[in-house]
Amino acid sequence: MNKLIVYKKNELSATEKGKLLILELVATEKKTKEIRQALTDAMTEAVKEANDWGMRKYEDDDIRLNYIDETTKLTFDLVQFKKDYPDVYKEYLKEVATKANVRVTIK
């Protein structure tokens, strides 16, 4: 049986293969969160160091780092535009197809 989920007696349940996949997904998501946090921490430290040392660029065989100063930029306030000009907003909406997918939420 290749199914991940079975339906019996009005109830959905995971097969052994499905349970293994779920465990793998949970473990992978946890590792991903740890890696993202480590990357965020490393980038924060790199920005601090670059700023402290006045470094603008670093490059070696494995990596290139460019320090970008803090700045401001203009952004489009879509929420306010939608409130102020709902008809114009609707004119520019377009329907696009999306691929089927499974949304996974790790608790």
Secondary structure, 3 states (H helix, E strand, C coil): CCCCEEEECCEEEECHHHHHHHHHHHHHHHHHHHHHHHHHHHHHHHHHHHHHHCCCEEECCCCEEECCCCCCCCCCCHHHHHHHCHHHHHHCCCCCCCCCCCCCCCC
